[in-house]
Amino acid sequence: MPSRGLPSIMALCLLTTCISIASDDGQTGTELKDWTGHELANLLPLYEQFHMHPELSLAERETAARLADELRKTGADVTTDIGGHGVVALLRNGDGPTVLVRTDLDALPVTENTGVPYSSKSSGVMHACGHDAHMTCLIGTARFLASHKNQWHGTVMLIGQPAEERVMGAAAMLKDGLYERFAKPDYALALHVDSALAAGHVAVLAGYCMANTDGVEILVKGKGGHGAYPHTTVDPIVQAAQLILALQTIVSREVSPIEPAVITVGAIQGGTKNNVIPDICRLQLTVRSYSSQVREQLLEAIQRKAKGIAASCGAPEPEVKVTVGSPAVRNDEQLAVRAEQVFRAALGDAQVGPAEKSLAGEDFGLFSQGNVPILLFRLGSVSETQLAAWRRQGKTPPSLHSPEYCIEAGRTIETGIVAMSSLIVDLLK
């Protein structure tokens, strides 16, 4: 069980005694596993369809339509075009809490190189982040809940979110009145495939699990001229070089060493010819952190360093543009403990472990708006045999967003449905 960020021992004991795990009597857990095993034959062709026909962020029209159609078949009340191509499906079953369950819809501008027979038919576009599996798990979960209403009471709000890869979709759906027009949930849940975790396993972490993600563009200004007469110029490329090195001292010398933080200069563009000193040079940065305090500290320090170096070179003040991205995902501690208990009962102790922290970005954290407890858990997606083979060869598995990322679809989807359905039933029992 993860030790970081857990409640006190007394709180944990009280929580454990008050929750009711869905599979306590053995019947619900066994029924769910049996049902999922039989339903898998109907779900795998759906997964392959999603995989073969990926759509980029903000263009998920057909994907959203297919998801909406499948959710309507469960008897859910479906509304489309929320915050773009967003889908909201309400599965109601009497009085009780409301649980939001999110899947993302969009794919990536990646050319697939997996060799599977159901490879992407869209040139240069691929579900390289596993959103096709997420959607299939959501549909499978909806089908189980719709056909087993004797096991739960309340409302399940099933969300198909667009533009996750551009960290725009969650904000757009909330701005379009998601919580006001439908319902503010008592809990918000999501799963995400993990490219380094074996299929059949899940992983949970209480507290921060994904990072604040911000972008910074810096336009370094100078005075151009002939490369043979640098004394008549103010060289913006030299400034940019000094700035790149100076930025590395922010994390290493200004931020507490126990606080996770990253500043990466991912792009630099300047100049047109070897003997011409340009007027400007552009830098593009990605900035990652967990706490809001460190987030503010990093962005302030970047501007200070950029302006200070320009002043030291006698150059015009640079333009620094900050693009605020998604907030960190912070799993509710009590909900994480509860989920781990449920997953262990549903899948077995050996299939559940602690998730690793990541400085990757994910806009699911926005659904915590209004103090909604949220949980994003990791879903193993790669064949255990393949992972073992890579370890023997000293190789690392293809990461998410790789053109070679390929999931073990059957085991992954089956485990995702069992884990998510078990948790929802427990929350609505």
LUMNUKE-829840 format. One line per 8 residues: their letters; for each residue x, y, z of C-alpha. Coordinates in steps of 0.1 Angstrom, whole numbers. Layout:
# residues N
a> X,Y,Z | ...
# end
This chain:
# residues 429
mpsrglps> 0,0,0 | 14,34,-8 | 28,52,22 | 29,88,9 | 0,111,16 | -22,85,34 | -45,95,62 | -36,88,98
imalcllt> -38,52,111 | -70,61,131 | -86,77,100 | -76,47,79 | -91,23,104 | -124,42,106 | -125,44,68 | -118,7,64
tcisiasd> -146,-2,88 | -172,20,72 | -167,10,36 | -184,-20,20 | -164,-37,-7 | -187,-49,-35 | -173,-84,-36 | -176,-91,1
dgqtgtel> -202,-118,-4 | -182,-133,-33 | -213,-131,-56 | -209,-96,-70 | -171,-100,-78 | -176,-134,-94 | -206,-122,-114 | -187,-92,-127
kdwtghel> -156,-112,-137 | -178,-138,-155 | -199,-111,-172 | -168,-92,-184 | -152,-124,-197 | -183,-131,-218 | -188,-95,-229 | -152,-92,-241
anllplye> -160,-108,-274 | -184,-80,-281 | -160,-53,-269 | -128,-62,-287 | -142,-54,-322 | -154,-20,-308 | -118,-14,-295 | -104,-22,-329
qfhmhpel> -128,2,-346 | -117,30,-324 | -81,21,-330 | -84,20,-368 | -102,53,-370 | -85,78,-347 | -92,115,-347 | -70,144,-336
slaereta> -79,168,-307 | -109,191,-315 | -118,169,-345 | -133,139,-327 | -166,141,-344 | -171,105,-355 | -154,91,-323 | -178,110,-301
arladelr> -208,100,-322 | -199,63,-319 | -193,66,-281 | -227,84,-278 | -245,57,-298 | -230,29,-277 | -240,47,-244 | -275,53,-257
ktgadvtt> -279,15,-261 | -274,11,-224 | -304,33,-217 | -284,63,-206 | -297,98,-213 | -271,112,-237 | -262,148,-246 | -236,156,-272
digghgvv> -215,187,-282 | -206,197,-247 | -175,219,-248 | -169,209,-284 | -173,172,-292 | -179,163,-256 | -204,136,-246 | -224,134,-213
allrngdg> -244,102,-206 | -265,99,-174 | -273,64,-162 | -298,68,-134 | -309,43,-109 | -329,59,-81 | -316,80,-52 | -280,81,-43
ptvlvrtd> -247,98,-50 | -234,108,-84 | -202,93,-98 | -185,109,-128 | -164,86,-150 | -143,101,-177 | -128,88,-209 | -108,109,-234
ldalpvte> -116,108,-271 | -86,122,-290 | -56,106,-307 | -21,119,-316 | -3,130,-347 | 18,98,-347 | 23,74,-376 | 17,39,-363
ntgvpyss> 44,12,-364 | 29,-17,-344 | 21,-40,-373 | -12,-51,-358 | -39,-61,-383 | -62,-33,-370 | -36,-5,-374 | -47,30,-379
kssgvmha> -63,38,-413 | -58,75,-407 | -26,87,-422 | -3,101,-395 | -28,97,-367 | -27,70,-340 | -42,62,-306 | -7,61,-292
cghdahmt> -19,71,-257 | -45,44,-253 | -77,65,-254 | -92,38,-276 | -89,14,-246 | -102,40,-222 | -134,44,-244 | -139,7,-246
cligtarf> -136,3,-208 | -161,31,-203 | -186,14,-226 | -181,-20,-210 | -186,-4,-175 | -218,13,-187 | -231,-20,-201 | -224,-38,-168
lashknqw> -240,-12,-146 | -271,-9,-169 | -276,-47,-167 | -270,-50,-130 | -290,-22,-114 | -298,-44,-84 | -262,-38,-72 | -261,0,-71
hgtvmlig> -283,31,-65 | -276,67,-77 | -264,83,-109 | -234,75,-131 | -223,104,-153 | -203,90,-181 | -181,116,-198 | -165,115,-232
qpaeervm> -139,143,-231 | -124,159,-262 | -89,175,-266 | -72,159,-236 | -39,158,-255 | -41,196,-259 | -52,200,-222 | -83,219,-234
gaaamlkd> -113,195,-232 | -119,194,-195 | -119,232,-192 | -142,235,-222 | -168,211,-208 | -168,227,-174 | -171,262,-191 | -200,248,-211
glyerfak> -218,242,-178 | -211,205,-172 | -217,207,-134 | -245,233,-137 | -265,217,-165 | -262,181,-154 | -249,175,-119 | -220,182,-96
pdyalalh> -206,147,-89 | -198,134,-54 | -168,116,-69 | -149,118,-103 | -130,88,-116 | -107,80,-145 | -83,53,-156 | -52,56,-177
vdsalaag> -32,29,-194 | 4,25,-183 | 30,13,-209 | 53,-1,-183 | 27,-20,-162 | 17,-56,-171 | -19,-61,-183 | -41,-75,-155
hvavlagy> -26,-51,-130 | -37,-17,-116 | -18,9,-96 | -31,36,-73 | -14,65,-56 | -28,89,-30 | -20,126,-34 | -2,141,-64
cmantdgv> 2,117,-93 | 5,141,-123 | 19,175,-127 | 10,212,-134 | 20,217,-170 | 28,252,-183 | 44,265,-215 | 67,295,-219
eilvkgkg> 78,313,-250 | 106,337,-248 | 115,362,-276 | 151,372,-270 | 158,406,-287 | 190,420,-300 | 205,441,-328 | 214,422,-359
ghgaypht> 244,427,-382 | 274,411,-399 | 289,381,-382 | 324,395,-389 | 315,427,-369 | 299,414,-337 | 310,445,-318 | 284,465,-338
tvdpivqa> 256,441,-328 | 237,428,-297 | 237,391,-303 | 204,374,-293 | 218,339,-299 | 245,345,-273 | 219,358,-249 | 197,327,-256
aqlilalq> 227,304,-248 | 234,322,-215 | 197,320,-207 | 194,283,-214 | 222,276,-189 | 208,301,-164 | 174,285,-165 | 189,252,-153
tivsrevs> 199,268,-120 | 163,276,-111 | 154,240,-102 | 189,231,-89 | 195,262,-68 | 162,280,-61 | 136,253,-56 | 137,231,-26
piepavit> 153,197,-35 | 123,178,-21 | 99,196,-44 | 95,180,-79 | 101,205,-107 | 113,205,-143 | 122,233,-168 | 130,220,-203
vgaiqggt> 140,241,-233 | 125,221,-260 | 130,244,-290 | 153,272,-301 | 150,291,-333 | 173,319,-344 | 192,331,-374 | 191,324,-412
knnvipdi> 228,323,-423 | 262,316,-408 | 276,351,-412 | 245,370,-401 | 237,379,-365 | 199,381,-362 | 177,405,-344 | 158,379,-325
crlqltvr> 159,343,-311 | 130,323,-298 | 129,298,-270 | 101,274,-262 | 99,258,-227 | 78,233,-208 | 75,238,-171 | 64,210,-147
syssqvre> 56,211,-109 | 32,198,-83 | 24,225,-58 | 9,259,-68 | 37,276,-49 | 65,260,-68 | 45,266,-100 | 45,304,-93
qlleaiqr> 81,303,-82 | 93,287,-115 | 74,311,-138 | 86,342,-119 | 122,330,-119 | 121,323,-157 | 110,359,-164 | 136,373,-139
kakgiaas> 164,353,-156 | 154,364,-191 | 151,400,-182 | 184,400,-162 | 205,385,-190 | 190,410,-215 | 199,439,-192 | 234,425,-187
cgapepev> 239,424,-225 | 225,459,-230 | 197,443,-250 | 160,453,-252 | 137,436,-227 | 126,402,-240 | 90,392,-244 | 80,363,-221
kvtvgspa> 46,347,-228 | 33,321,-203 | 6,297,-215 | -10,282,-184 | -17,245,-190 | -35,219,-169 | -33,218,-131 | -17,189,-112
vrndeqla> -38,158,-106 | -41,152,-69 | -59,120,-60 | -81,123,-29 | -63,104,-2 | -94,87,13 | -108,78,-21 | -74,63,-31
vraeqvfr> -73,41,0 | -109,30,-6 | -101,22,-42 | -71,1,-33 | -92,-19,-9 | -119,-25,-36 | -93,-34,-63 | -76,-59,-40
aalgdaqv> -109,-76,-34 | -119,-76,-70 | -86,-85,-87 | -64,-100,-60 | -36,-85,-39 | -9,-95,-64 | -26,-74,-91 | -26,-42,-72
gpaeksla> 3,-19,-63 | 14,17,-58 | 16,39,-89 | 46,60,-96 | 45,98,-96 | 48,114,-130 | 55,149,-142 | 34,142,-173
gedfglfs> 3,164,-178 | -34,155,-177 | -64,178,-175 | -85,154,-155 | -75,174,-124 | -99,201,-134 | -128,179,-125 | -119,185,-89
qgnvpill> -135,219,-93 | -158,227,-63 | -138,202,-40 | -150,171,-59 | -128,141,-47 | -111,127,-78 | -91,95,-85 | -71,86,-116
frlgsvse> -56,51,-114 | -32,33,-137 | -42,3,-158 | -15,-22,-169 | -16,-26,-207 | 14,-46,-220 | 19,-84,-221 | 37,-96,-190
tqlaawrr> 57,-120,-213 | 67,-91,-235 | 78,-69,-206 | 99,-98,-193 | 115,-103,-227 | 124,-66,-228 | 139,-67,-194 | 161,-97,-203
qgktppsl> 173,-78,-234 | 180,-46,-213 | 154,-27,-233 | 127,-3,-220 | 91,-8,-234 | 78,17,-259 | 63,46,-240 | 30,62,-244
hspeycie> 29,84,-275 | 54,60,-292 | 45,48,-327 | 53,13,-314 | 31,13,-283 | 7,-17,-285 | -16,-29,-258 | -26,-64,-249
agrtietg> -62,-54,-255 | -82,-83,-241 | -66,-85,-206 | -63,-47,-204 | -99,-40,-212 | -112,-68,-190 | -92,-55,-160 | -102,-19,-166
ivamssli> -139,-28,-166 | -137,-50,-135 | -117,-24,-116 | -138,6,-126 | -172,-12,-122 | -162,-26,-88 | -153,9,-75 | -185,25,-88
vdllk> -206,-2,-73 | -189,2,-40 | -194,40,-40 | -230,36,-49 | -238,5,-29
# end
